[in-house]
Amino acid sequence: MSSKSWILSIILFIVGITLGYVSSGANKSSTQLPSSSGVRISGPFFCPEDHCSSVVVHWISRANSSIDLAIYSFTLDTIGDALVNAHERGVTVRVIFEKTQINQWSEYSKLKSAGIQVMIDRNDKYMHNKFMVIDGKVVLTGSYNYSKQADTQNDENLIVIISEDVAKAYESEFNEMWEGKFGS
């Protein structure tokens, strides 16, 4: 099955949860797709009630080798601090920021000062992605920006997909952006 087919399967599964065709489970810890897919889902999480930043920090703390993040708005210190801690543990961290969102509240300068590889979007359109790939196995994605407003006021969503195939598709997109459309 191609990477795009995997992603389509995940999207259809999420739509099924939303429409009530598939149970997401009461505790939101993990939803299992049919065993043939090899995909596990944690969530969905909805902000502000599910404290999405805590979910993100939890997964960052579990990273062993790599974290790649493409994010539109990133101003939340707790997630910035978690990335710095991961970097200090020896995890390779790379972050792509949307250029229009770099300001005095952005985590860009903090991460760059800590020695984390950061890139700024240089294309003429918005880089509106919000995804993280951890260790080539785990993908965090959804509407959730890494900001206080997204965490405490907005209606946002976050889902954690545990699948090497799905992670590979997101990693491919990240690397394409990192190598071709962006610069420091």
N, C-alpha and C positions, 0 to 999 in steps of 0.2 A: 504494500500500500504506500502511495506517495506521501510526502510531507503535507502537501495541500489536502489530501484526503483525510489525514489524521486531524488536521486543524478543523476541517469541515465537520468531522465526527464530533469533535469537542464542542464546536459551536452549536450543533444540533442537540447535543446532550444538555448544554446550558439552557437552550431555549426550552427543552423538555422539562427541565427543573422549574424554570420560570412559569411555564404554563400549567405546572402541576402534573405532568404526565410521568415524571420520574421523581421519586422521593429523594430529597437531599439529606435526609437524616436530621433528627432533632438537635444533635450536638454539633453539627457543622464540622466535625473533625475529618471525615474522609468519606467520599462517595466512590464506590467501585463500579467501573464500567464492566461490561462482560469480560470474562477472563481472557478471551482471545485478543483483546485490545492492548492489554498490559498497561493501561492508563489508570492512574488514581487521581482523584480530585479531592482537594481539601477546600471546604467552603461550599457555596459561595459566602463571602462575608460582605456585610453592608454597613457602611459608615453613616452616621457616627456610632450607632449602637454596638457594633462588633469590634470597635477599636482597631481599625485596620493597621495603624502604625505598629501596634504590638505584634500583629501577625507578621509584618514585614521584618521587624527587628528579630523575631524568633527565627525566621528562616535565614537571615543574614548570619546569626550566631551559629547556625549549623553548617555553614559553608566550610569546606575543607581546602579547595584549590582555586576556585574562580567565581567571580561575580561580574556579570556584564549587565549594565543598566542603561536603558534609553528612557528618558523621563522628560516630560513637558515642563512641569513646575516642581521645583524641589527646594523647599525652604524649611523643612522640619528637622530641627537639630537632633532629635533622638535617632532618626534614621541616618543622618550624616555621621553622628558619633558611632553608630553601629558599623558603618562602612569603614571608618577610620580604625576601629578596633579590629575588624576583620583583616584589614591591610597590615596592621601591626602583628597579627598572628601569622602572617605569611601568605594570606589569600591574595591572589592577583585580582585587583578591582579596576574595572574600566567603566567610565560613565560618560554618556552623551547627553548634553543639555540642549534644550531649545534656546537659540540665541536671544529671542525676545524676552526670555524669562530670567536672564542674568541681571541681578540688581543687588542692592546692599543686603537683602534678606536671603539671597540664594546661597546654597551650600557649595557652590562652585569654588569659591576662594578657599574655604576650609579644606575641601578635599584636595585641591591642587597643592596647598601648603603642606598637607600631610604626605605628599608624594604619590598620591593616587593619580592614575592616568585619567585625565578628563579631556573631553573634546567638546567643541561648540559647533552646533549646526551651522553650516554655511550655505545651504541651499536657499532658494528664494521662496520657499513655501514653509509652512509651520511643520516642525517635527513634533507631531502630537502623540507619539507613542508613549506608552506607560507599561514597560515590561522589564523584568529582571530574569536572568538565567543564572542559576546557581549550580556549579559543578557539572554542567552539561546534562543535568537530570531533572531539575526543578524549574518551572516557569511560574512567576507571579505576574498576573496581568489583570486588566480591567480598566475602569474609568478613574480609579484612584490615583490622584496626584499626591506627591509627598509634601503636603503642606498642612498647616494647622487648620485652615478653613476646610480642606477636604476631610480631615480627620475628625473635626468636631462640629461642623455646621452643614456641609453639603450632603446631599444624597449621593453616595458613591458606592462602587462595588469593586471587589477584589476576589480573584479565584487563584488557587494554587494547583497547578497541573504537574503531576509527577510522572514523567514519561521521557525517556531518552529520545524517542522519535520526535515528539513535540518540541523538546528543548533544542534538538538539532535544527529544526526549522527556524526557531527564533534566533538561535545562535548564528545561523547563516545570514539572516536579515541584519542582525547586529553587525556582523563582520563586514557585510556589504556597505553599511553606513559608515563604519569606522574607517574602512580602507578607501572608500571612494568619494563620499560626499561631505566629509567633515575634516576639520583641521583644528589644531590647538591655538 
